[in-house]
Amino acid sequence: MLLDHAALESVTLSWASPGQSVRIVKVLDAVEPRTKGPGGGGIFPGFLAPPVPQGRGTTHVLRGVSVVAAGHLPRAQEALVEMSGPTAALSPLGATHNLVVEFAPAPEARWEDVDLALRRGCSPWPPTWPRPPSRSTPRRCST
């Protein structure tokens, strides 16, 4: 869904592992891949899953791996990650295998829609830009 989101002009996936001569720039966010087994309340309740009490079910975690969003968003604090050399130890991401999701916003996209696409990985339809005159609020992505 992220690869064909209307708010993103392009999305590039790349892999960066510890020890590689790689620098990840414009890092906006990183998450550890995880999923909830049967009987659980979901991952990131209230954001990616319904807001229910947690503590049930099994959480499956892909340890030592991170999914990293990299690109430019106005007013966002960007970071960089060195994957080799003495500065690699300055970031916890320097020691993980990173799936880097690099993006370029679509020319007419609102920054809120770009941010939503990156954080939720969902495709609101219709897109909220340009905002249809008949709708007062855009439809949110489903969880």
WOPETA-V481178 format. One record per residue. N is the residue number from 0. OMEGA is omega in whole degrees, 0 to 359 (NA if undefined). Layout:
BEGIN
N:OMEGA
N:OMEGA
END
This chain:
BEGIN
0:182
1:185
2:180
3:180
4:184
5:182
6:183
7:178
8:179
9:175
10:179
11:177
12:176
13:185
14:177
15:183
16:179
17:179
18:177
19:177
20:186
21:172
22:177
23:183
24:180
25:180
26:180
27:185
28:176
29:177
30:175
31:181
32:179
33:176
34:181
35:178
36:179
37:177
38:180
39:182
40:181
41:180
42:181
43:183
44:181
45:179
46:178
47:180
48:178
49:180
50:180
51:178
52:182
53:177
54:178
55:177
56:182
57:175
58:179
59:185
60:174
61:185
62:179
63:180
64:176
65:172
66:188
67:173
68:182
69:179
70:183
71:169
72:179
73:177
74:178
75:176
76:181
77:179
78:172
79:181
80:173
81:181
82:179
83:179
84:185
85:181
86:178
87:181
88:181
89:179
90:176
91:180
92:177
93:181
94:180
95:171
96:190
97:168
98:184
99:178
100:181
101:186
102:169
103:180
104:172
105:186
106:183
107:185
108:172
109:182
110:178
111:180
112:177
113:179
114:179
115:180
116:183
117:185
118:183
119:181
120:184
121:183
122:176
123:177
124:1
125:178
126:183
127:175
128:343
129:184
130:178
131:182
132:182
133:182
134:179
135:179
136:178
137:177
138:179
139:176
140:178
141:180
142:NA
END
